[in-house]
Amino acid sequence: MTTNDWTDAGFSTRSIHAGQDPDPTTGAVVPPVFLTSTYKQDGVGGLRGGYEYSRSGNPTRAALETALAAAETPRGGTPARGFAFASGLAAEDTLMRAVLRPGDHVILPDDAYGGSYRLVARVFGAWGVEHTPVDLTDLDAVAAAVRPGSTRLVWVETPTNPLLGISDIAALASLAHDAGALLLVDNTFATPYLQTPLALGADVVVHSTTKYVGGHSDVVGGALVVADGVTIPGGLVSPDGATDVASAVAFLQNASGAVADPFASWLTLRGLKTLAVRMERHQANALAVARFLESHPRVTRVLYPGLSSHPGHELAAKQMRGFGGMVSFQVGSEAKALDVVDRTHVFTLAESLGGVESLIEHPGRMTHASVAGSALEVPADLVRLSVGIEDAEDLVADLERALD
Ligand SMILES: *Cc1c(COP(=O)(O)O)cnc(C)c1O
């Protein structure tokens, strides 16, 4: 569907145009939702535009995949390849099947997204894949966790969820590459507008597009973006004979089939077009909220990488173009935390994040309940905010009321 990869254009131009040329038959400016499972062939094997069956390929999904790849490709760089999935976890599952086999080892953050941890530890663990949770801000600890010859994947989240830790993508990439492993970055929190891991040496980016990319809390989806020319580690060959990660993922996307459907693809693509302007507002509001919380006597600690008090502030300023819209804070006891999350009304009590509306939650009992008792357990007095794009003064007033 697309003829121009737009890699020389700026982020917003790419997000709005890459993969989204006007429809060649009608001139429709917005890529149509191609609700079709199959495509007419002009004689056996005579495929129009390569389309045969919608699990294998669909023009709406292709538009999203091209746009996501363009968004994650460093400006002027060789185009990466994008793949859209039914959820963030489906994307992660596909990547792990593409690059791991029983006996292989994964290093992942000790405060990873709970669902990613469950997938690595319990699903892939049952198939013989081993893992070590590590504090990724401690490069010596990461180096010590490497198992030469079996560590194939170093999994990075930065900022992390919900503690908003910042780890050094470039340093972790060289550490992973020295060990013969791939560096995967979950870029869900930062978004490609604020952070471009492939430009810092990462091999693969994963997204829960459910969050900021979709941006309106109305669609679940995931994506993988694979840098150009990345080889599967350990000499592994994909079942279809491929030795590069992008081809192995393409094979599995079709062979396992956890694809994004056309309407989900269309909603996600619509979200991507406004990502840049939304992120500007998300982070301006987040900073206002973080500063307010920092000054409040009932708040014992505020975690926001945009505050100079945050241990990862300087690193974040170096590798990101802004600090994002997530803020966490502690209030001294679980009872107080549960009280605060119950008393806001502009902030809605709900899981998930990244939508235009502000959300509040208690990670210990909600998003991170599945990691209770593990290395990933989070403080019981922690409250997490996904700061939306409402008016900052209303958000601050809402928190003030809930805390007083
Ligand atoms: C939500 C989330 C995921 C999982 O994505 P789904 O779309 O819910 O499957 C992975 N990583 C992070 C950081 C997330 O916030």
The ligand as a MOL file (V3000), in Angstrom:
LIG
                    3D

  0  0  0     0  0            999 V3000
M  V30 BEGIN CTAB
M  V30 COUNTS 15 15 0 0 0
M  V30 BEGIN ATOM
M  V30 1 C 0.1730 -3.4140 29.1750 0
M  V30 2 C 1.6290 -3.7180 29.0220 0
M  V30 3 C 2.0720 -4.8750 28.3650 0
M  V30 4 C 1.1250 -5.9480 27.8650 0
M  V30 5 O 0.3580 -5.5080 26.7940 0
M  V30 6 P -1.1600 -5.9860 26.5070 0
M  V30 7 O -1.5410 -5.1600 25.3470 0
M  V30 8 O -1.9530 -5.7460 27.7400 0
M  V30 9 O -1.0580 -7.4570 26.1900 0
M  V30 10 C 3.4340 -5.0430 28.2280 0
M  V30 11 N 4.3100 -4.1430 28.7030 0
M  V30 12 C 3.9300 -3.0330 29.3430 0
M  V30 13 C 4.9550 -2.0690 29.8460 0
M  V30 14 C 2.5720 -2.7750 29.5170 0
M  V30 15 O 2.1920 -1.6630 30.1690 0
M  V30 END ATOM
M  V30 BEGIN BOND
M  V30 1 1 1 2
M  V30 2 1 2 3
M  V30 3 2 2 14
M  V30 4 1 3 4
M  V30 5 2 3 10
M  V30 6 1 4 5
M  V30 7 1 5 6
M  V30 8 2 6 7
M  V30 9 1 6 8
M  V30 10 1 6 9
M  V30 11 1 10 11
M  V30 12 2 11 12
M  V30 13 1 12 13
M  V30 14 1 12 14
M  V30 15 1 14 15
M  V30 END BOND
M  V30 END CTAB
M  END
